[in-house]
Amino acid sequence: MEGTRPTACQPLSTSAEAPSLARLTPTQMKVLRGVHSGMLNKQIAFDLGIAEATVKAHMTALMRKLNVRNRTQVAIAAQALSLHA
């Protein structure tokens, strides 16, 4: 995938070893994929066809569900959850 633009729609692991993923809504999964790809909220919003404020709301929910405090920790959690991809 080198040289391609990251999108929020690219697959992220759905391994049975990642129970935290089961608690996420489909849109939260897409936002998580975008964060995992290094996308900004504005880019994720454009890619998903939703408002940037909606992405921020999903980020807040992701932080709560993943028990982290900031975007960097969300990205780290996404990386840890996708090791088996």
DAWO-V201742 format. One record per pair of residues at least 12 apart in sequence whose ideal C-beta (glycine too) atoms are under 10 Angstrom apart, sorted by the first residue. I is the first residue (numbers start at 1). J is the second residue. D is the distance in Angstrom with one decimal. If there is no record, write none. Layout:
# DAWO-V201742
I|J|D ; I|J|D
This chain:
# DAWO-V201742
1|37|9.7 ; 5|37|9.0 ; 5|39|9.2 ; 5|43|9.2 ; 5|47|9.3 ; 6|33|8.5 ; 6|34|7.5 ; 6|36|8.5 ; 6|37|3.2 ; 6|38|6.3 ; 6|39|5.8 ; 6|43|8.4 ; 6|44|9.9 ; 6|47|8.9 ; 7|30|9.2 ; 7|33|7.8 ; 7|34|7.5 ; 7|37|7.0 ; 7|39|7.9 ; 7|43|8.9 ; 7|44|9.1 ; 7|47|5.4 ; 7|48|9.2 ; 8|27|9.4 ; 8|29|9.0 ; 8|30|4.6 ; 8|31|6.6 ; 8|32|8.5 ; 8|33|5.0 ; 8|34|3.5 ; 8|35|8.5 ; 8|36|9.0 ; 8|37|7.1 ; 8|39|6.5 ; 8|43|8.1 ; 8|44|5.0 ; 8|45|9.1 ; 8|46|9.3 ; 8|47|4.6 ; 8|48|5.6 ; 8|50|10.0 ; 8|55|9.1 ; 9|30|6.5 ; 9|33|6.9 ; 9|34|8.7 ; 9|37|9.8 ; 9|47|6.9 ; 9|48|8.0 ; 10|30|9.5 ; 10|33|5.7 ; 10|34|8.8 ; 10|36|8.3 ; 10|37|6.5 ; 10|85|9.7 ; 11|29|9.8 ; 11|33|7.6 ; 11|82|8.9 ; 11|85|6.9 ; 12|24|9.9 ; 12|29|6.7 ; 12|30|9.0 ; 12|32|6.4 ; 12|33|4.8 ; 12|34|9.9 ; 12|35|10.0 ; 12|36|6.1 ; 12|37|9.3 ; 12|78|6.8 ; 12|79|9.9 ; 12|81|7.2 ; 12|82|5.1 ; 12|85|6.6 ; 13|36|9.9 ; 13|78|9.5 ; 13|80|10.0 ; 13|81|6.2 ; 13|82|4.3 ; 13|83|7.2 ; 13|84|5.1 ; 13|85|4.1 ; 14|29|8.6 ; 14|81|9.5 ; 14|82|9.5 ; 14|84|9.3 ; 14|85|9.0 ; 15|81|7.8 ; 15|82|8.4 ; 15|83|8.3 ; 15|84|4.4 ; 15|85|8.0 ; 16|84|9.3 ; 17|81|8.7 ; 17|83|8.8 ; 17|84|6.5 ; 18|77|9.9 ; 18|80|8.6 ; 18|81|4.5 ; 18|82|8.0 ; 18|83|8.9 ; 18|84|7.6 ; 18|85|10.0 ; 19|81|9.5 ; 20|32|9.8 ; 20|62|9.8 ; 20|65|6.9 ; 20|66|5.9 ; 20|67|8.4 ; 20|77|7.4 ; 20|80|9.3 ; 20|81|6.4 ; 21|65|9.6 ; 21|66|9.5 ; 21|77|10.0 ; 21|78|9.6 ; 21|81|5.9 ; 21|82|9.1 ; 23|61|9.9 ; 23|65|5.3 ; 23|66|8.9 ; 24|58|9.3 ; 24|61|8.3 ; 24|62|7.2 ; 24|65|6.3 ; 24|66|8.5 ; 24|81|9.8 ; 25|58|8.0 ; 25|61|7.9 ; 25|62|9.7 ; 25|65|9.4 ; 27|48|7.2 ; 27|50|7.7 ; 27|54|8.3 ; 27|55|9.2 ; 27|57|9.8 ; 27|58|6.0 ; 27|61|9.4 ; 28|57|9.8 ; 28|58|5.2 ; 28|59|8.9 ; 28|61|6.0 ; 28|62|5.6 ; 28|65|7.4 ; 28|66|9.7 ; 29|58|9.6 ; 29|62|9.3 ; 29|78|9.9 ; 30|44|7.7 ; 30|47|8.1 ; 30|48|5.7 ; 30|50|9.3 ; 30|55|9.6 ; 30|58|8.4 ; 31|44|5.8 ; 31|45|9.2 ; 31|47|9.8 ; 31|48|7.5 ; 31|50|9.1 ; 31|54|9.0 ; 31|55|5.9 ; 31|56|9.5 ; 31|57|9.5 ; 31|58|4.4 ; 31|59|6.5 ; 31|61|8.8 ; 31|62|6.5 ; 31|74|9.0 ; 31|78|9.9 ; 32|44|9.6 ; 32|58|8.5 ; 32|59|9.2 ; 32|62|6.0 ; 32|65|9.8 ; 32|66|8.4 ; 32|74|7.1 ; 32|75|9.1 ; 32|77|8.3 ; 32|78|5.2 ; 32|81|8.2 ; 32|82|9.1 ; 33|47|9.4 ; 33|48|9.9 ; 33|78|7.7 ; 33|82|8.9 ; 34|47|6.6 ; 34|48|7.7 ; 34|55|7.9 ; 34|58|9.6 ; 34|59|9.8 ; 34|78|9.4 ; 35|55|9.5 ; 35|58|9.8 ; 35|59|7.6 ; 35|62|7.8 ; 35|71|6.7 ; 35|72|9.5 ; 35|74|5.3 ; 35|75|5.2 ; 35|76|10.0 ; 35|77|9.2 ; 35|78|5.8 ; 35|79|9.8 ; 36|74|8.7 ; 36|75|6.4 ; 36|76|9.8 ; 36|77|9.2 ; 36|78|3.8 ; 36|79|6.6 ; 36|81|8.6 ; 36|82|6.4 ; 36|85|9.6 ; 37|75|9.4 ; 37|78|9.0 ; 38|75|7.7 ; 39|55|9.5 ; 40|52|9.0 ; 40|55|9.2 ; 40|71|9.9 ; 41|53|9.0 ; 41|54|9.5 ; 41|55|4.6 ; 41|56|6.1 ; 41|58|9.3 ; 41|59|7.1 ; 41|71|8.8 ; 42|55|8.0 ; 43|55|9.2 ; 44|56|9.9 ; 44|58|8.6 ; 44|59|8.9 ; 45|58|9.8 ; 59|71|6.8 ; 59|74|6.9 ; 62|74|5.6 ; 62|77|8.4 ; 62|78|8.9 ; 63|77|9.2 ; 65|77|9.7 ; 66|78|8.5 ; 66|80|9.7 ; 66|81|8.5
